[in-house]
Amino acid sequence: MVVAGGCLAPVADLSRPLGDEPAVAVWVLDHGWHTAIVVRRADLDQALWPEVDDFPAATFVEVAWGDRDFYMAKRATPWLAIKAAFLAAGSVLHVVGFNAPIAAYFPESEIVELRLPRHGFDALTRFVGEEYQRDREGRPLRLERGLYGASWFYAARGTYHLFNTCNTWVARALRAAGLPVTPTGVITAGGVMQQARRAADLR
């Protein structure tokens, strides 16, 4: 069921053609069991994603979403994986700022580059900015240092479960950008990357 769900075909393309509009690059990364999105910090409208101010010296920003206990665990265990799938209590965003070329910083990861019109890129960054869980004053809830480099975990909205995984979240972000990607049924990293490659080919 998991394999079949990761291979569902995408819906029709909802994005408008680039035309004379300048393209903005977005990268989708496959880290093996989960996927993430990378953007160039200078391309961001910080009014849509103000938390990138936590990485003032970064050239690139990577963002991913997942179950809080599993993602933040010092050592992942089978019980944490089962709990994430069926008994999740909360979610987090993992955000990383870095300066090295993407392929050099993530040498083991498959990378797909996508080119978005400005309105699509802004829609994607708005989607990410709205995923932060905030206090009553609207401030993000920063939890602790992330897994590598200059990174942080932030409390996030939404609940992780078997049919709403980190890969489903990346597919929803790409769909928000207007790309021909369907999040429904996406569970595995392979399901995301298959659709990302197809979207890149269409571009």
LOLO-870424 format. One record per residue: residue number from 1; residue in three letters; x, y, z of N, C-alpha, C in turn. Coordinates in steps of 0.1 Angstrom, whole numbers, plus 2048, in hexadecimal, padded with zeros to 3 digits. Layout:
<atoms>
+-----+------+-----+-----+-----+------+------+------+-----+-----+-----+
: pos : code : n_u : n_v : n_w : ca_u : ca_v : ca_w : c_u : c_v : c_w :
+-----+------+-----+-----+-----+------+------+------+-----+-----+-----+
: NUM :  ala :   X :   Y :   Z :    X :    Y :    Z :   X :   Y :   Z :
...
+-----+------+-----+-----+-----+------+------+------+-----+-----+-----+
</atoms>
This chain:
<atoms>
+-----+------+-----+-----+-----+------+------+------+-----+-----+-----+
: pos : code : n_u : n_v : n_w : ca_u : ca_v : ca_w : c_u : c_v : c_w :
+-----+------+-----+-----+-----+------+------+------+-----+-----+-----+
:   1 :  met : 808 : 7F4 : 800 :  800 :  800 :  800 : 809 : 80D : 800 :
:   2 :  val : 814 : 80C : 808 :  81C :  818 :  809 : 823 : 81A : 7FB :
:   3 :  val : 828 : 810 : 7F5 :  82F :  811 :  7E8 : 825 : 816 : 7DD :
:   4 :  ala : 819 : 811 : 7DD :  80F :  815 :  7D3 : 80B : 824 : 7D6 :
:   5 :  gly : 809 : 827 : 7E2 :  806 :  835 :  7E6 : 810 : 83F : 7E1 :
:   6 :  gly : 81D : 83B : 7E2 :  828 :  844 :  7DE : 829 : 846 : 7CF :
:   7 :  cys : 821 : 83E : 7C7 :  822 :  83E :  7B8 : 816 : 843 : 7B2 :
:   8 :  leu : 80D : 849 : 7B9 :  801 :  84F :  7B2 : 804 : 859 : 7A8 :
:   9 :  ala : 7FD : 85A : 79D :  800 :  864 :  793 : 7FC : 872 : 797 :
:  10 :  pro : 802 : 87C : 792 :  7FF :  88A :  796 : 7F2 : 88F : 78F :
:  11 :  val : 7ED : 899 : 795 :  7E1 :  89F :  78F : 7E6 : 8A8 : 783 :
:  12 :  ala : 7DC : 8AE : 77C :  7DF :  8B7 :  771 : 7E7 : 8C3 : 777 :
:  13 :  asp : 7EF : 8C9 : 76E :  7F8 :  8D5 :  772 : 7EF : 8E1 : 775 :
:  14 :  leu : 7F0 : 8E6 : 781 :  7E9 :  8F2 :  785 : 7F0 : 8FF : 783 :
:  15 :  ser : 7FD : 8FE : 780 :  805 :  90A :  780 : 804 : 911 : 772 :
:  16 :  arg : 806 : 91E : 773 :  805 :  926 :  767 : 813 : 926 : 760 :
:  17 :  pro : 814 : 927 : 753 :  822 :  927 :  74D : 82A : 933 : 751 :
:  18 :  leu : 837 : 932 : 751 :  840 :  93D :  755 : 83F : 949 : 74D :
:  19 :  gly : 83E : 947 : 740 :  83D :  953 :  737 : 849 : 95C : 739 :
:  20 :  asp : 847 : 969 : 73A :  852 :  972 :  73C : 856 : 973 : 74B :
:  21 :  glu : 84F : 96C : 754 :  851 :  96E :  762 : 85E : 966 : 766 :
:  22 :  pro : 867 : 96D : 76D :  874 :  966 :  771 : 871 : 95A : 77A :
:  23 :  ala : 879 : 94F : 777 :  878 :  943 :  77E : 880 : 944 : 78B :
:  24 :  val : 87A : 93D : 795 :  881 :  93C :  7A2 : 884 : 92D : 7A5 :
:  25 :  ala : 890 : 929 : 7A9 :  893 :  91B :  7AB : 88F : 916 : 7B9 :
:  26 :  val : 88A : 90A : 7B9 :  887 :  903 :  7C5 : 88D : 8F5 : 7C3 :
:  27 :  trp : 893 : 8EF : 7CE :  899 :  8E2 :  7CD : 891 : 8D8 : 7D6 :
:  28 :  val : 88E : 8CC : 7D1 :  888 :  8C2 :  7D9 : 893 : 8B7 : 7DC :
:  29 :  leu : 895 : 8B3 : 7E8 :  8A0 :  8AA :  7EC : 89A : 89D : 7F2 :
:  30 :  asp : 8A0 : 892 : 7ED :  89D :  885 :  7F3 : 8A8 : 881 : 7FC :
:  31 :  his : 8A5 : 880 : 809 :  8AF :  87C :  813 : 8AF : 86D : 816 :
:  32 :  gly : 8A7 : 866 : 80E :  8A6 :  858 :  810 : 898 : 854 : 816 :
:  33 :  trp : 895 : 857 : 822 :  888 :  854 :  827 : 87F : 860 : 828 :
:  34 :  his : 884 : 86C : 826 :  87C :  878 :  825 : 881 : 882 : 81B :
:  35 :  thr : 878 : 88B : 818 :  87C :  896 :  80E : 87B : 8A4 : 815 :
:  36 :  ala : 882 : 8AD : 80E :  882 :  8BB :  813 : 882 : 8C4 : 807 :
:  37 :  ile : 880 : 8D1 : 80A :  881 :  8DC :  800 : 88C : 8E6 : 804 :
:  38 :  val : 893 : 8EA : 7F9 :  89D :  8F4 :  7FB : 89A : 900 : 7F2 :
:  39 :  val : 89C : 90C : 7F8 :  89A :  918 :  7F0 : 8A6 : 921 : 7F2 :
:  40 :  arg : 8A8 : 92B : 7E9 :  8B2 :  935 :  7EB : 8AD : 940 : 7F4 :
:  41 :  arg : 8B4 : 943 : 7FF :  8AF :  94D :  809 : 8AC : 95A : 802 :
:  42 :  ala : 8B5 : 95E : 7F9 :  8B3 :  96C :  7F3 : 8A7 : 96C : 7EA :
:  43 :  asp : 8A1 : 961 : 7E6 :  895 :  961 :  7DE : 888 : 963 : 7E7 :
:  44 :  leu : 889 : 962 : 7F4 :  87D :  961 :  7FC : 878 : 96F : 7FF :
:  45 :  asp : 86B : 970 : 7FF :  864 :  97C :  805 : 862 : 979 : 814 :
:  46 :  gln : 86A : 980 : 81C :  86A :  97D :  82A : 85D : 980 : 831 :
:  47 :  ala : 855 : 988 : 82B :  848 :  98A :  831 : 83F : 97D : 831 :
:  48 :  leu : 843 : 974 : 827 :  83B :  967 :  826 : 841 : 95D : 82F :
:  49 :  trp : 84E : 95D : 832 :  855 :  953 :  83A : 860 : 95B : 842 :
:  50 :  pro : 85B : 962 : 84C :  864 :  96B :  854 : 86F : 963 : 85C :
:  51 :  glu : 86C : 956 : 85F :  875 :  94F :  868 : 883 : 94C : 861 :
:  52 :  val : 884 : 94E : 854 :  891 :  94D :  84E : 89B : 957 : 854 :
:  53 :  asp : 896 : 961 : 85B :  89F :  96A :  862 : 8A8 : 963 : 86C :
:  54 :  asp : 8A4 : 957 : 870 :  8AD :  94F :  879 : 8B9 : 94A : 873 :
:  55 :  phe : 8BA : 94C : 866 :  8C6 :  947 :  85E : 8CB : 953 : 855 :
:  56 :  pro : 8D0 : 95D : 85B :  8D3 :  96A :  854 : 8DF : 968 : 84A :
:  57 :  ala : 8E8 : 95F : 84D :  8F4 :  95D :  844 : 8F2 : 952 : 83A :
:  58 :  ala : 8E7 : 94C : 83A :  8E5 :  940 :  831 : 8E2 : 944 : 822 :
:  59 :  thr : 8E8 : 93C : 819 :  8E5 :  93E :  80B : 8D8 : 936 : 807 :
:  60 :  phe : 8D7 : 92A : 80D :  8CC :  921 :  80B : 8C5 : 91E : 818 :
:  61 :  val : 8B8 : 91A : 817 :  8B0 :  916 :  822 : 8A9 : 909 : 81E :
:  62 :  glu : 8AB : 8FF : 827 :  8A4 :  8F2 :  825 : 899 : 8F1 : 82F :
:  63 :  val : 88D : 8EC : 82B :  882 :  8EA :  835 : 87C : 8DC : 832 :
:  64 :  ala : 879 : 8D6 : 83E :  872 :  8C9 :  83D : 868 : 8C8 : 849 :
:  65 :  trp : 85F : 8BF : 849 :  855 :  8BE :  853 : 854 : 8B0 : 858 :
:  66 :  gly : 850 : 8AD : 864 :  84F :  8A0 :  869 : 849 : 89E : 877 :
:  67 :  asp : 848 : 892 : 87C :  844 :  88F :  889 : 84E : 894 : 893 :
:  68 :  arg : 849 : 89B : 89E :  852 :  8A2 :  8A7 : 85B : 898 : 8AF :
:  69 :  asp : 855 : 88D : 8B4 :  85D :  884 :  8BC : 867 : 87D : 8B4 :
:  70 :  phe : 863 : 878 : 8A8 :  86C :  870 :  8A0 : 877 : 879 : 89A :
:  71 :  tyr : 873 : 884 : 895 :  87D :  88D :  88E : 887 : 892 : 898 :
:  72 :  met : 883 : 895 : 8A4 :  88C :  89C :  8AD : 894 : 892 : 8B6 :
:  73 :  ala : 891 : 885 : 8B5 :  897 :  87B :  8BD : 8A6 : 87A : 8BA :
:  74 :  lys : 8AE : 878 : 8C5 :  8BC :  876 :  8C3 : 8BF : 869 : 8BD :
:  75 :  arg : 8B6 : 85F : 8BF :  8B8 :  852 :  8B9 : 8AA : 84D : 8B5 :
:  76 :  ala : 8A7 : 84B : 8A8 :  89A :  846 :  8A3 : 899 : 837 : 8A7 :
:  77 :  thr : 88D : 834 : 8AC :  88A :  826 :  8B0 : 87E : 821 : 8A8 :
:  78 :  pro : 87C : 814 : 8A7 :  870 :  80F :  8A1 : 863 : 814 : 8A8 :
:  79 :  trp : 863 : 815 : 8B5 :  858 :  81A :  8BC : 854 : 828 : 8B8 :
:  80 :  leu : 85E : 831 : 8B7 :  85C :  83F :  8B3 : 856 : 83F : 8A4 :
:  81 :  ala : 85B : 836 : 89C :  855 :  835 :  88E : 846 : 831 : 88F :
:  82 :  ile : 843 : 827 : 897 :  835 :  823 :  898 : 82D : 82E : 89E :
:  83 :  lys : 832 : 835 : 8A8 :  82B :  840 :  8AF : 828 : 84B : 8A5 :
:  84 :  ala : 832 : 84E : 89D :  831 :  859 :  893 : 825 : 855 : 889 :
:  85 :  ala : 825 : 849 : 885 :  81B :  845 :  87B : 80C : 845 : 881 :
:  86 :  phe : 80B : 841 : 88E :  7FE :  83F :  893 : 7FA : 847 : 89F :
:  87 :  leu : 804 : 84C : 8A7 :  801 :  852 :  8B3 : 809 : 860 : 8B5 :
:  88 :  ala : 80A : 867 : 8AA :  812 :  873 :  8AA : 80B : 87E : 8B3 :
:  89 :  ala : 813 : 885 : 8BA :  80E :  890 :  8C3 : 811 : 89E : 8BD :
:  90 :  gly : 819 : 89F : 8B4 :  81D :  8AC :  8AF : 826 : 8AB : 8A3 :
:  91 :  ser : 829 : 8B7 : 89D :  832 :  8B7 :  891 : 83C : 8C3 : 892 :
:  92 :  val : 846 : 8C2 : 88A :  851 :  8CC :  88A : 855 : 8D0 : 87C :
:  93 :  leu : 85A : 8DC : 87B :  861 :  8DF :  86F : 870 : 8DF : 872 :
:  94 :  his : 878 : 8D9 : 869 :  886 :  8D9 :  86B : 88C : 8E2 : 860 :
:  95 :  val : 892 : 8ED : 864 :  897 :  8F8 :  85B : 8A6 : 8F9 : 85C :
:  96 :  val : 8AD : 8F9 : 851 :  8BC :  8F9 :  850 : 8C0 : 905 : 847 :
:  97 :  gly : 8CA : 90D : 84C :  8D0 :  917 :  843 : 8DE : 912 : 840 :
:  98 :  phe : 8E2 : 914 : 833 :  8F0 :  90F :  82F : 8F4 : 917 : 823 :
:  99 :  asn : 901 : 917 : 820 :  907 :  91F :  816 : 90E : 917 : 80B :
: 100 :  ala : 911 : 90B : 80D :  918 :  903 :  803 : 90E : 8FF : 7F7 :
: 101 :  pro : 913 : 8FD : 7EB :  90A :  8F8 :  7E1 : 902 : 8EC : 7E5 :
: 102 :  ile : 8F6 : 8EB : 7E1 :  8EC :  8E1 :  7E6 : 8F2 : 8D3 : 7E4 :
: 103 :  ala : 8F7 : 8D0 : 7D8 :  8FC :  8C2 :  7D6 : 908 : 8BF : 7DF :
: 104 :  ala : 910 : 8C9 : 7E2 :  91B :  8C7 :  7EB : 917 : 8C5 : 7FA :
: 105 :  tyr : 90D : 8CD : 7FE :  908 :  8CC :  80C : 900 : 8BF : 80E :
: 106 :  phe : 8F9 : 8BA : 804 :  8F2 :  8AD :  805 : 8F7 : 8A4 : 7FA :
: 107 :  pro : 903 : 89F : 7FB :  908 :  896 :  7F0 : 901 : 889 : 7EE :
: 108 :  glu : 8FA : 884 : 7F8 :  8F4 :  877 :  7F7 : 8E5 : 878 : 7F3 :
: 109 :  ser : 8E0 : 884 : 7F1 :  8D2 :  886 :  7EE : 8CF : 888 : 7DF :
: 110 :  glu : 8C4 : 882 : 7DB :  8C0 :  885 :  7CD : 8BA : 894 : 7CE :
: 111 :  ile : 8BC : 89C : 7C3 :  8B7 :  8A9 :  7C3 : 8B0 : 8AC : 7B6 :
: 112 :  val : 8A4 : 8B1 : 7B7 :  89D :  8B5 :  7AB : 89B : 8C5 : 7AC :
: 113 :  glu : 89F : 8CC : 7A1 :  89D :  8DA :  7A1 : 890 : 8DD : 799 :
: 114 :  leu : 888 : 8E6 : 79F :  87B :  8EA :  799 : 87C : 8FA : 797 :
: 115 :  arg : 876 : 8FE : 78C :  876 :  90D :  789 : 868 : 912 : 78A :
: 116 :  leu : 866 : 91B : 793 :  858 :  920 :  796 : 857 : 92F : 792 :
: 117 :  pro : 84B : 933 : 78D :  848 :  941 :  78B : 848 : 947 : 799 :
: 118 :  arg : 84A : 954 : 79A :  84A :  95B :  7A6 : 83E : 959 : 7AF :
: 119 :  his : 832 : 959 : 7A9 :  826 :  957 :  7B1 : 826 : 949 : 7B7 :
: 120 :  gly : 82B : 93F : 7B0 :  82B :  932 :  7B5 : 835 : 930 : 7C0 :
: 121 :  phe : 841 : 937 : 7BF :  84B :  936 :  7C9 : 846 : 93D : 7D6 :
: 122 :  asp : 83F : 948 : 7D4 :  839 :  94F :  7E0 : 82E : 947 : 7E7 :
: 123 :  ala : 827 : 940 : 7DF :  81C :  937 :  7E5 : 823 : 92C : 7ED :
: 124 :  leu : 82E : 926 : 7E8 :  835 :  91C :  7EF : 83A : 921 : 7FC :
: 125 :  thr : 841 : 92D : 7FC :  847 :  932 :  808 : 83C : 936 : 812 :
: 126 :  arg : 830 : 93B : 80D :  825 :  93E :  816 : 820 : 931 : 81D :
: 127 :  phe : 81F : 926 : 815 :  81B :  919 :  81B : 825 : 915 : 826 :
: 128 :  val : 832 : 917 : 824 :  83B :  913 :  82F : 83A : 91D : 83B :
: 129 :  gly : 839 : 92A : 838 :  837 :  933 :  843 : 82B : 931 : 84C :
: 130 :  glu : 820 : 92C : 846 :  814 :  929 :  84D : 814 : 91C : 855 :
: 131 :  glu : 81E : 914 : 853 :  81F :  907 :  859 : 825 : 908 : 867 :
: 132 :  tyr : 82B : 914 : 86B :  831 :  916 :  878 : 825 : 917 : 883 :
: 133 :  gln : 827 : 910 : 88E :  81E :  912 :  899 : 823 : 91E : 8A1 :
: 134 :  arg : 81A : 927 : 8A5 :  81E :  934 :  8AB : 817 : 936 : 8B8 :
: 135 :  asp : 81D : 93F : 8C0 :  817 :  942 :  8CD : 80D : 94D : 8CB :
: 136 :  arg : 807 : 952 : 8D6 :  7FD :  95C :  8D5 : 801 : 969 : 8CE :
: 137 :  glu : 80E : 96C : 8CF :  813 :  978 :  8C9 : 818 : 976 : 8BA :
: 138 :  gly : 815 : 969 : 8B5 :  819 :  966 :  8A7 : 827 : 962 : 8A5 :
: 139 :  arg : 82F : 960 : 8B0 :  83D :  95C :  8AF : 83E : 94D : 8AD :
: 140 :  pro : 847 : 948 : 8A5 :  849 :  93A :  8A3 : 84E : 933 : 8B0 :
: 141 :  leu : 84B : 927 : 8B2 :  850 :  91F :  8BD : 85C : 918 : 8B9 :
: 142 :  arg : 868 : 91D : 8BC :  874 :  917 :  8B9 : 878 : 90D : 8C4 :
: 143 :  leu : 87B : 901 : 8C1 :  87C :  8F6 :  8CB : 88A : 8F4 : 8CF :
: 144 :  glu : 893 : 8F0 : 8C5 :  8A1 :  8ED :  8C8 : 8A9 : 8EC : 8BB :
: 145 :  arg : 8B6 : 8EB : 8BD :  8BE :  8EA :  8B1 : 8BB : 8DE : 8A9 :
: 146 :  gly : 8BD : 8DF : 89C :  8BA :  8D5 :  892 : 8C4 : 8CA : 891 :
: 147 :  leu : 8C3 : 8C2 : 887 :  8CB :  8B6 :  886 : 8D9 : 8B9 : 880 :
: 148 :  tyr : 8DB : 8C3 : 878 :  8E8 :  8C6 :  872 : 8E9 : 8D4 : 86E :
: 149 :  gly : 8F6 : 8D9 : 86E :  8F8 :  8E7 :  86A : 8F1 : 8F1 : 872 :
: 150 :  ala : 8EF : 8FC : 86C :  8E7 :  907 :  873 : 8D8 : 904 : 871 :
: 151 :  ser : 8D2 : 8FD : 87B :  8C4 :  8F9 :  879 : 8BD : 8FA : 886 :
: 152 :  trp : 8AF : 8FA : 885 :  8A6 :  8FB :  890 : 89A : 8F2 : 88D :
: 153 :  phe : 895 : 8ED : 898 :  887 :  8E7 :  898 : 87D : 8F1 : 89D :
: 154 :  tyr : 872 : 8F2 : 896 :  867 :  8FB :  89A : 85A : 8F2 : 89B :
: 155 :  ala : 852 : 8F6 : 8A5 :  845 :  8EF :  8A6 : 83D : 8F3 : 89A :
: 156 :  ala : 836 : 8E9 : 894 :  82F :  8EA :  888 : 820 : 8E7 : 88A :
: 157 :  arg : 818 : 8EB : 880 :  80A :  8E8 :  87F : 809 : 8DA : 878 :
: 158 :  gly : 7FD : 8D4 : 87A :  7FA :  8C8 :  873 : 7FF : 8BC : 87C :
: 159 :  thr : 7F9 : 8B0 : 878 :  7FC :  8A4 :  87F : 802 : 899 : 876 :
: 160 :  tyr : 80E : 894 : 879 :  814 :  88A :  872 : 80C : 87C : 874 :
: 161 :  his : 80A : 875 : 869 :  805 :  867 :  86B : 809 : 85F : 85E :
: 162 :  leu : 805 : 853 : 85D :  809 :  84A :  853 : 805 : 850 : 845 :
: 163 :  phe : 7FA : 857 : 844 :  7F6 :  85D :  837 : 7F9 : 86C : 836 :
: 164 :  asn : 800 : 871 : 83F :  804 :  87F :  83F : 812 : 880 : 844 :
: 165 :  thr : 81B : 87C : 83B :  829 :  87B :  83F : 831 : 887 : 83B :
: 166 :  cys : 83E : 887 : 83E :  847 :  892 :  83A : 846 : 894 : 82A :
: 167 :  asn : 845 : 889 : 823 :  844 :  889 :  815 : 837 : 88E : 810 :
: 168 :  thr : 82C : 88B : 817 :  81F :  891 :  813 : 820 : 8A0 : 815 :
: 169 :  trp : 827 : 8A5 : 81F :  828 :  8B3 :  822 : 830 : 8BA : 816 :
: 170 :  val : 83B : 8B4 : 812 :  842 :  8BA :  807 : 83A : 8BB : 7FA :
: 171 :  ala : 832 : 8B0 : 7F8 :  829 :  8B0 :  7EC : 81F : 8BB : 7ED :
: 172 :  arg : 81A : 8BD : 7F9 :  810 :  8C8 :  7FB : 816 : 8D6 : 7F8 :
: 173 :  ala : 823 : 8D8 : 7FD :  82A :  8E4 :  7FA : 82B : 8E7 : 7EB :
: 174 :  leu : 82F : 8DC : 7E4 :  831 :  8DE :  7D5 : 823 : 8E0 : 7CF :
: 175 :  arg : 819 : 8DA : 7D4 :  80C :  8DC :  7CE : 807 : 8EB : 7D1 :
: 176 :  ala : 80B : 8F0 : 7DC :  807 :  8FE :  7E0 : 80E : 907 : 7D6 :
: 177 :  ala : 81A : 904 : 7D1 :  821 :  90C :  7C7 : 81B : 90B : 7B9 :
: 178 :  gly : 811 : 903 : 7B7 :  80A :  901 :  7AA : 810 : 8F7 : 7A1 :
: 179 :  leu : 819 : 8EE : 7A7 :  81F :  8E4 :  79F : 816 : 8D8 : 79D :
: 180 :  pro : 818 : 8D0 : 793 :  80F :  8C5 :  790 : 812 : 8B9 : 799 :
: 181 :  val : 810 : 8BB : 7A6 :  813 :  8B1 :  7B0 : 806 : 8AE : 7B8 :
: 182 :  thr : 803 : 8A2 : 7BB :  7F8 :  89E :  7C4 : 7FD : 898 : 7D1 :
: 183 :  pro : 7F9 : 89E : 7DC :  7FE :  899 :  7E9 : 7F7 : 88C : 7ED :
: 184 :  thr : 7EA : 88A : 7E8 :  7E2 :  87F :  7EC : 7E9 : 871 : 7E9 :
: 185 :  gly : 7EB : 869 : 7F3 :  7F1 :  85C :  7F1 : 800 : 85D : 7F1 :
: 186 :  val : 806 : 868 : 7F2 :  815 :  869 :  7F3 : 81A : 866 : 801 :
: 187 :  ile : 821 : 85B : 803 :  826 :  857 :  810 : 836 : 857 : 810 :
: 188 :  thr : 83B : 851 : 805 :  84A :  84F :  804 : 851 : 85B : 7FD :
: 189 :  ala : 85E : 85B : 800 :  866 :  865 :  7F9 : 866 : 863 : 7EA :
: 190 :  gly : 866 : 856 : 7E6 :  865 :  853 :  7D8 : 859 : 859 : 7D1 :
: 191 :  gly : 84E : 859 : 7D8 :  841 :  85F :  7D2 : 843 : 86D : 7CF :
: 192 :  val : 849 : 875 : 7D8 :  84C :  883 :  7D6 : 855 : 885 : 7CB :
: 193 :  met : 861 : 87E : 7CB :  86B :  880 :  7C1 : 866 : 87D : 7B3 :
: 194 :  gln : 85E : 872 : 7B2 :  859 :  86F :  7A5 : 850 : 87B : 79F :
: 195 :  gln : 848 : 881 : 7A7 :  840 :  88C :  7A2 : 848 : 898 : 7A0 :
: 196 :  ala : 853 : 89A : 7A9 :  85B :  8A6 :  7A7 : 863 : 8A5 : 79A :
: 197 :  arg : 868 : 899 : 796 :  86F :  897 :  78A : 866 : 89A : 77E :
: 198 :  arg : 859 : 895 : 77F :  850 :  897 :  774 : 84D : 8A6 : 773 :
: 199 :  ala : 84B : 8AD : 77E :  848 :  8BB :  77D : 854 : 8C3 : 777 :
: 200 :  ala : 860 : 8BE : 77A :  86C :  8C5 :  774 : 86D : 8C2 : 765 :
: 201 :  asp : 869 : 8B7 : 761 :  869 :  8B3 :  753 : 85F : 8BC : 74B :
: 202 :  leu : 853 : 8BE : 752 :  849 :  8C6 :  74B : 84D : 8D5 : 74A :
: 203 :  arg : 855 : 8DA : 754 :  85A :  8E7 :  753 : 864 : 8E9 : 748 :
+-----+------+-----+-----+-----+------+------+------+-----+-----+-----+
</atoms>
